[in-house]
Amino acid sequence: MTKEMKEIKASTPIAVVWEGILLLPIIGIIDSKRAQEIMELALEEIARREARVLILDIMGVPTVDTAVANHLIKITKAAKLMGCECIISGIAPMVAQSMVNLGIDLGNIIPCSSLREAIACAFETIGFEIRKISK
Amino acid sequence: MEEQAAAERVSMYVTRGCLVVPIQVELSDELALRVQQDVLHRVCRGGVSGVVIDVSGVMVIDSVLARIIFDTAKMATLLGTRAVVSGLGPGVAASLTDLDFDPEDVPTAISLEEGLRMLEGAVSEEEEEGCQ
């Protein structure tokens, strides 16, 4: 692993929320190079952990242009090929605006308004439900 | 050369009603087409309610090969089974996405085990329906 890869890995932590659920928070500006590296990391992690759901949290991404959106779609398509569903959460109003204005089709990505909803959705996908226990 | 190609075959086996096709060799287009034929003939013979095509042993899959593999799954679905493609690695998935490959609703699984688990639900559902 090169020094650059290590830096990317440090800036892009992939958390295991539950067995089969990975959370990938993306923070900061994404350019094509970083998106490519994020994709590599995410796919390797999916294979290693045998994940069934990947949550991409893009709350920390200030702007999304066509190239970046395409990269996000690419990550989800590749994950789908590996049998892993993708959920995108934390799309900021500005990002939603620019995505629609740019005519970006998110395809089969499941969008969720918040991380909380995304996690609930992910649990549902792997056959769990979150409920209050009565005391 | 042709004889050698003819001798080359991918073995497959049936476990609990699922046909498992573990591909552990680098595929040529011809071999992939032969696997396709073998799978469909085996499904036709009956006793199979699910098919898992496991490609975890294949390091290189181009768009033509991928099309053959995913088409095989679709064809098996037409023959009344559930079909899953399993074991696509990160590299293969990334390159197929770069090639704009479309899996067209064929379900995929991360591993053979996961693929069998996905089919297990379908098989037991069918059995339940049969009981009612």
Interface residues (C-beta under 8 A of the other chain):
Chain A: M39 E40 L43 E44 I46 A47 E50 A51 R52 K74 K77 A78 A79 K80 L81 M82 G83 C84
Chain B: S86 L88 G89 P90 G91 V92 A93 A94 L96 T97 D98 F101 P103 P107 T108 A109 I110 S111 E114 G115
